Amino acid sequence: MTVSTNALNAPDIHRLEANHQKLLGLGFQLEQAMEEIGTDPKYADLLRLSGSIVSLLKDAHDLEEQVLFPGFDHRAGSCFSLMMIEHLKAEHRYDRLAADELRLTLTALSEHRCTLPFDTIARMLFSFLECLRRHVSTEKLLMEVLLAAEAEDREIFA
């Protein structure tokens, strides 16, 4: 069996999975904070959570782009893999912009200076979280496919 320098190792896998869990956990906490908004006039949880969105997303995306994507590209070895990676990187850029907009909106809401209707903010949050969950699911599947290919020492699309 050939050992690839692009192979995922146990610490990388653990860090990728931990980042995904943190992102999903933050999403759940944000949903809970939005649901309890009527009982928390100071929006303390919302403000605290909104401050975590951008940095946590950046950490997760940076690790995926440094560890997961090169391994996938190496094992796939096709133009399809490059197109998929570029698509995921574009989603990363979109996610970071959306996360920053969400952070700004939730901060303004917590400071009572947001003019958007609450329903609009809730839809904004839930749409962002739906995209985030779909993206994490895609990358988890990508990681599983890559790990299976590495375990069998084969290309992904062989």
C-alpha positions as CSV (number, residue, x, y, z in Angstrom):
1,M,0.0,0.0,0.0
2,T,1.4,3.4,-0.9
3,V,1.3,6.2,1.7
4,S,0.3,9.5,0.2
5,T,1.5,12.8,1.6
6,N,-2.1,14.0,1.0
7,A,-3.6,11.3,3.1
8,L,-5.9,12.3,6.0
9,N,-4.5,11.4,9.4
10,A,-6.2,10.8,12.7
11,P,-5.6,14.3,14.1
12,D,-6.8,15.9,10.9
13,I,-10.0,13.8,10.9
14,H,-10.6,14.6,14.6
15,R,-10.1,18.3,13.9
16,L,-12.4,18.3,10.9
17,E,-15.1,16.4,12.8
18,A,-14.7,18.7,15.8
19,N,-15.1,21.8,13.7
20,H,-18.2,20.4,12.0
21,Q,-19.7,19.6,15.4
22,K,-18.9,23.0,16.7
23,L,-20.6,24.6,13.7
24,L,-23.7,22.5,14.1
25,G,-23.8,23.1,17.8
26,L,-23.6,26.8,17.3
27,G,-26.4,26.6,14.8
28,F,-28.6,24.8,17.3
29,Q,-27.8,27.4,20.0
30,L,-28.6,30.2,17.7
31,E,-31.9,28.7,16.9
32,Q,-32.7,28.3,20.6
33,A,-31.7,31.9,21.3
34,M,-34.0,33.1,18.5
35,E,-36.9,31.0,19.8
36,E,-36.4,32.5,23.3
37,I,-36.0,36.0,22.2
38,G,-39.3,37.1,23.7
39,T,-38.1,36.0,27.2
40,D,-34.6,37.5,27.0
41,P,-34.9,41.3,26.6
42,K,-31.2,41.9,26.7
43,Y,-30.5,39.3,24.0
44,A,-27.3,38.2,25.9
45,D,-27.1,34.7,24.3
46,L,-27.8,36.1,20.8
47,L,-25.0,38.6,21.1
48,R,-22.5,36.1,22.5
49,L,-23.4,33.5,19.8
50,S,-23.3,36.0,17.0
51,G,-19.8,36.9,17.9
52,S,-18.7,33.3,17.3
53,I,-20.1,32.8,13.9
54,V,-17.4,34.3,11.7
55,S,-14.3,33.0,13.5
56,L,-15.7,29.5,13.9
57,L,-16.6,29.3,10.2
58,K,-13.2,30.6,9.1
59,D,-11.4,28.0,11.2
60,A,-13.5,25.2,9.8
61,H,-13.1,26.4,6.2
62,D,-9.4,27.0,6.5
63,L,-8.9,23.4,7.8
64,E,-11.1,21.9,5.1
65,E,-9.2,23.8,2.4
66,Q,-5.8,22.8,3.8
67,V,-6.5,19.2,4.6
68,L,-9.6,17.8,3.0
69,F,-9.6,19.4,-0.4
70,P,-6.0,18.5,-1.4
71,G,-6.6,14.9,-0.3
72,F,-9.8,14.7,-2.3
73,D,-8.1,16.2,-5.4
74,H,-5.2,13.8,-5.1
75,R,-7.4,10.7,-4.8
76,A,-9.9,11.9,-7.4
77,G,-7.4,13.0,-10.0
78,S,-10.0,14.4,-12.4
79,C,-11.4,17.7,-13.6
80,F,-14.6,16.9,-11.7
81,S,-12.8,17.0,-8.4
82,L,-11.3,20.4,-9.2
83,M,-14.7,21.7,-10.2
84,M,-16.2,20.3,-7.0
85,I,-13.5,21.8,-4.9
86,E,-13.9,25.2,-6.5
87,H,-17.6,25.0,-6.0
88,L,-17.1,24.2,-2.3
89,K,-14.6,27.1,-2.0
90,A,-17.1,29.4,-3.5
91,E,-19.7,28.2,-1.0
92,H,-17.1,29.0,1.7
93,R,-16.8,32.6,0.5
94,Y,-20.6,32.9,0.4
95,D,-21.0,31.4,3.8
96,R,-18.4,33.8,5.3
97,L,-20.2,36.8,3.8
98,A,-23.6,35.5,5.0
99,A,-22.2,34.8,8.4
100,D,-20.8,38.3,8.7
101,E,-24.1,39.8,7.6
102,L,-25.9,37.6,10.1
103,R,-23.5,38.7,12.8
104,L,-24.0,42.3,12.1
105,T,-27.8,41.9,12.0
106,L,-27.9,39.9,15.3
107,T,-25.6,42.4,16.9
108,A,-27.9,45.3,15.8
109,L,-30.9,43.3,17.1
110,S,-29.3,42.7,20.5
111,E,-28.5,46.5,20.7
112,H,-32.1,47.4,19.7
113,R,-31.0,49.3,16.6
114,C,-32.2,46.8,14.0
115,T,-35.0,48.0,11.7
116,L,-35.7,44.7,10.1
117,P,-38.9,42.8,11.1
118,F,-38.2,39.9,13.4
119,D,-39.7,37.4,10.9
120,T,-37.1,38.6,8.3
121,I,-34.2,38.1,10.8
122,A,-35.6,34.6,11.7
123,R,-35.8,33.6,8.1
124,M,-32.3,35.0,7.5
125,L,-30.9,32.9,10.4
126,F,-32.8,29.7,9.5
127,S,-31.8,30.0,5.8
128,F,-28.1,30.4,6.8
129,L,-28.3,27.5,9.1
130,E,-29.9,25.3,6.5
131,C,-27.1,26.1,4.0
132,L,-24.6,25.5,6.7
133,R,-26.0,22.0,7.6
134,R,-26.2,21.0,3.9
135,H,-22.6,22.2,3.4
136,V,-21.3,20.3,6.5
137,S,-23.2,17.2,5.3
138,T,-21.6,17.4,1.9
139,E,-18.1,17.7,3.4
140,K,-18.7,14.9,5.8
141,L,-19.7,12.7,2.8
142,L,-16.6,13.9,1.0
143,M,-14.4,12.9,3.9
144,E,-16.0,9.5,4.2
145,V,-15.5,8.8,0.5
146,L,-11.9,10.0,0.8
147,L,-11.2,7.8,3.8
148,A,-12.7,4.8,2.1
149,A,-10.6,5.4,-1.0
150,E,-7.4,5.8,1.1
151,A,-8.2,2.6,3.1
152,E,-8.5,0.7,-0.2
153,D,-5.6,2.5,-1.8
154,R,-7.6,3.5,-4.8
155,E,-8.8,6.5,-6.6
156,I,-12.2,7.9,-5.7
157,F,-13.8,7.5,-9.1
158,A,-12.1,4.3,-10.0
